């Protein structure tokens, strides 16, 4: 069964983005880019209306911490 992603799984989303975009420098990543990349992930299955800056920032922070 394929992995399914939802907005409340910020750590898992961060890991998926890190794997999908390993060469990306976070200095150039916007919250809008994170939104677009998350909804394009294979297995993303949640309501787009539930996204907000807090969730997107949490995904960004988890991704940043994984790089450190």
Long-range contacts (C-beta under 8 A, 24 or more apart in sequence): 2-42, 2-43, 3-43, 4-43, 4-44, 4-45, 5-38, 5-41, 5-43, 5-44, 5-45, 5-46, 6-45, 6-46, 7-46, 7-47, 7-50, 7-51, 7-55, 8-55, 10-55, 10-58, 10-59, 10-62, 11-62, 13-38, 13-41, 13-59, 13-62, 14-59, 14-60, 14-62, 14-63, 14-66, 15-62, 15-66, 16-41, 17-41, 17-59, 17-63, 18-63, 18-66, 18-67, 26-60, 26-63, 26-64, 26-67, 29-60, 31-56, 31-57, 31-60, 34-59, 34-60
